[in-house]
Amino acid sequence: MTPSSERWSDLTARVGSALAMIVVGLGGIYLGGPVFHVLVAIICGVMAWELVGMLNPSNRSARMQMGLLVGAATLAAIYLPVGFALPVLLAPALVGFGQLEKHRTIFMCFTVMIMLAGFGLTQVRDDFGFGWLMWLVLVVVITDVVGYFAGRAIGGPKFWPKVSPKKTWSGTAAGWIGAAAVGFLFSINTGVGLQLVGVSVAMSMASQMGDMAESGMKRRLGVKDSSNLIPGHGGLLDRFDGMLGAALFLLIIGRFLTITPALS
């Protein structure tokens, strides 16, 4: 296999899996309501299951228990007032801390990140509608897709070779440009203005930070993928690490933004 073909060797599997995820994801986002809530809860539960599997692979009971607990707690929090939802979202991290023998701090940080991000996604869909959630999703997807192709086509200096040897500065910067384009297209169809371009780039960076955080964790644990659930992508945590960073970022800064609810 030539170096050129090796760079694209996983493309077929990645595209096939991506198309399947797009169908399921778009269907859930379009339907919204309980369907989307359950979908997000399942994804959060599976990511927690993968997380425990990486941190403590010999403890299968803890893996299943934490996956179920995180999924159930995420779903419950969606239907509770915020004051009651917050302790529900934090409780699984403390429960897992008592069950795991090692890597407890990593577990707590990522579990809180998973649950808050999942909660944030449902709030965007419920409060601001299909259009604004699609803005968030498109920024993350474009950042990843444009970065993937630009990095492999252009190459150049590596972004963080010790942790993620395939990522390049060219791909990273291309992701920002792609996110800016998404922000510009949405800005001209809303009353938000060009500030949305800057917010989109910042959200792209947050997405990349989520990706790097998961890559750093995997490197420390000596694992390649969070699981093998998705051909060409690894596990759900591998696929949604960028979404975690972006959704958490939006949850934090969303109160400072002026966006139009129910963007069509």
Number of C-alpha atoms within 10 A of each C-alpha: 7 6 8 10 9 10 14 12 13 13 13 12 13 15 14 14 15 17 11 11 14 12 10 12 15 15 13 18 23 16 11 18 13 14 13 21 24 19 20 24 26 20 20 32 27 23 29 30 26 26 26 27 18 22 22 20 13 11 14 12 12 18 24 17 17 25 24 20 20 31 26 18 21 31 27 16 21 22 12 12 9 11 9 12 18 15 12 21 24 19 17 24 25 14 13 21 17 10 16 16 11 12 14 18 11 14 22 19 11 21 27 19 22 28 31 22 24 27 25 22 25 27 16 22 22 18 13 17 20 20 19 20 23 17 18 22 19 18 26 30 20 21 30 25 15 20 24 19 16 19 24 17 14 12 15 13 13 17 16 14 11 10 17 16 10 16 21 23 18 22 28 22 17 22 30 26 20 24 30 25 17 22 24 18 14 21 16 12 11 14 12 15 15 16 12 23 22 15 17 29 22 18 27 32 23 22 28 24 17 25 23 19 17 22 20 16 17 20 15 10 13 10 13 13 20 24 21 14 13 18 16 18 21 16 19 21 25 22 20 21 24 27 27 28 26 30 29 26 20 23 17 12 10 14 9 8 12 11 16 15 15 15 16 11
